[in-house]
């Protein structure tokens, strides 16, 4: 069985999910990223401690804010913003989904 590979790190997956759904529960993040809830909990805690995200309690749920300036504090990322990265990733995912939905020419032969 081939090793499961992902373009983004687990931290990148969680950040992307939080950027798209700031009120997601840890369980929802885990389901959306194919990580365990325990792993998501650890990543969210580390992202919060490092200043990449903020957490605020709203009723029985948490809402998260992504600290965009912290994300792009590394010199290699200074020409990008998170919206550009998410838009690019969304295009890649949409193309991949379209390719997977179309039957290949070898299947029809």
C-alpha positions as CSV (number, residue, x, y, z in Angstrom):
1,X,0.0,0.0,0.0
2,X,1.5,3.3,-1.0
3,X,2.2,5.9,1.6
4,X,-0.4,8.6,1.9
5,X,1.2,11.9,0.8
6,X,-0.1,15.5,1.0
7,X,1.1,18.8,-0.4
8,X,0.5,20.6,2.8
9,X,1.7,19.7,6.3
10,X,-0.8,18.7,8.9
11,X,-0.4,22.3,10.3
12,X,-1.2,23.7,6.8
13,X,-4.3,21.5,6.5
14,X,-5.6,22.6,9.9
15,X,-4.9,26.3,9.1
16,X,-6.6,26.1,5.7
17,X,-9.6,24.4,7.3
18,X,-9.8,27.1,10.0
19,X,-9.5,29.9,7.4
20,X,-12.4,28.4,5.5
21,X,-14.5,27.6,8.6
22,X,-13.6,29.6,11.7
23,X,-16.2,28.0,13.9
24,X,-15.4,24.4,13.1
25,X,-15.1,21.9,16.0
26,X,-12.1,19.8,16.4
27,X,-14.1,16.8,15.2
28,X,-15.1,18.7,12.0
29,X,-11.5,19.7,11.4
30,X,-10.4,16.1,11.9
31,X,-13.0,14.8,9.5
32,X,-12.1,17.5,6.9
33,X,-8.4,16.9,7.1
34,X,-8.3,13.1,7.6
35,X,-6.4,13.6,10.9
36,X,-7.3,12.2,14.3
37,X,-9.0,14.5,16.8
38,X,-6.1,14.2,19.1
39,X,-3.7,15.3,16.4
40,X,-5.9,18.2,15.5
41,X,-6.2,19.2,19.2
42,X,-2.4,19.2,19.5
43,X,-1.9,21.2,16.3
44,X,-4.5,23.8,17.3
45,X,-2.9,24.2,20.7
46,X,0.5,24.7,19.2
47,X,-0.8,27.1,16.5
48,X,-2.4,29.1,19.3
49,X,0.7,29.1,21.5
50,X,2.8,30.2,18.6
51,X,0.5,33.1,17.7
52,X,-0.7,31.8,14.4
53,X,-4.3,31.6,15.5
54,X,-6.5,33.1,18.1
55,X,-9.3,31.3,19.9
56,X,-12.4,32.8,21.4
57,X,-15.2,31.0,23.3
58,X,-18.7,31.7,21.8
59,X,-21.4,29.8,23.8
60,X,-20.4,26.2,23.8
61,X,-18.1,26.5,20.8
62,X,-14.7,28.1,20.0
63,X,-14.2,30.4,17.0
64,X,-10.8,30.8,15.6
65,X,-9.1,33.7,13.8
66,X,-6.0,33.2,11.7
67,X,-3.2,35.7,12.3
68,X,-2.3,36.5,8.7
69,X,0.7,38.6,9.5
70,X,2.2,35.7,11.5
71,X,1.7,33.3,8.6
72,X,3.6,35.4,6.2
73,X,6.4,36.6,8.5
74,X,8.9,34.3,6.8
75,X,10.8,36.1,4.0
76,X,9.9,33.4,1.4
77,X,6.1,34.1,1.8
78,X,6.2,37.9,1.9
79,X,4.9,38.2,-1.7
80,X,1.8,36.1,-0.9
81,X,-1.3,36.4,1.2
82,X,-3.4,33.6,2.5
83,X,-6.3,34.3,0.2
84,X,-4.0,33.7,-2.8
85,X,-2.8,30.5,-1.3
86,X,-6.2,29.2,-0.5
87,X,-7.5,30.2,-4.0
88,X,-4.6,28.4,-5.7
89,X,-5.2,25.2,-3.6
90,X,-8.9,25.3,-4.3
91,X,-8.2,25.4,-8.1
92,X,-5.8,22.5,-7.7
93,X,-8.5,20.5,-5.7
94,X,-11.2,21.4,-8.2
95,X,-9.1,20.2,-11.2
96,X,-8.2,17.0,-9.3
97,X,-11.9,16.3,-8.5
98,X,-12.9,16.9,-12.1
99,X,-10.1,14.5,-13.3
100,X,-11.1,11.8,-10.8
101,X,-14.8,12.1,-11.8
102,X,-14.1,11.5,-15.5
103,X,-13.6,7.9,-16.6
104,X,-10.2,7.3,-18.1
105,X,-9.8,6.2,-21.7
106,X,-8.4,2.8,-20.6
107,X,-11.7,2.1,-18.6
108,X,-13.9,2.6,-21.7
109,X,-11.8,0.4,-24.0
